[in-house]
Amino acid sequence: MRLLPRIPAAVRRRRPADAAVETLSSFDPPGGFDGFHEFTALPDGDGSVLRHLIAMRVHGKARLTWPLLYRPLHDALLEDLLDRAEENLTGEVARPARWSLPVRLLRGLRSR
């Protein structure tokens, strides 16, 4: 019995043709989510800034699935991603992110 949706099947990558800066990933949202989600690398002096942006409105069952399922998993994934970026840039992670209890429970349900 599947308790959580298969998130990767609902996410498709796309690259905007008119991107003024390098867009690392941009995603088409699943049903119930109107908007976009992207990572962009922006020049900043001698380095770069990694920007994450979600601009969306939710409707239908996504009004429940976003705050209860997707958002906690999304936020944990972002924290893991930023830890890996920090490790690749500095060789270590000063303060590794820890998954919250809801995230651990959701991931446990997801693996069943």
Residue pairs with C-beta under 8 A, 6 or more apart in sequence:
1 112
3 109
3 110
3 112
4 69
4 106
4 109
4 110
5 30
5 65
5 69
7 70
7 73
10 29
10 30
10 31
11 27
11 28
11 29
11 30
12 27
12 28
13 25
13 26
13 27
14 26
14 27
14 28
15 23
15 26
16 23
16 26
19 40
21 40
21 41
21 42
21 43
22 40
22 41
23 38
23 39
23 40
24 38
24 39
24 40
24 41
24 50
25 38
25 39
26 36
26 37
26 38
26 39
27 36
27 37
27 38
28 36
29 35
29 36
29 37
29 56
30 62
31 60
31 62
32 58
32 59
32 60
32 61
32 62
32 63
32 65
32 66
33 56
33 57
33 58
33 62
33 66
34 56
34 57
34 58
34 59
35 54
35 55
35 56
35 57
36 53
36 54
36 55
36 56
37 53
37 54
37 55
37 56
38 52
38 53
39 50
39 51
39 52
39 53
40 50
40 51
40 53
41 48
41 49
41 50
41 51
42 48
42 49
42 50
42 51
43 49
50 82
50 85
52 78
58 66
62 70
69 106
72 100
72 102
72 103
72 106
73 103
73 106
73 107
75 103
76 97
76 99
76 100
76 103
79 97
80 97
82 97
83 93
83 96
83 97
86 92
86 93
86 94
87 93
99 107
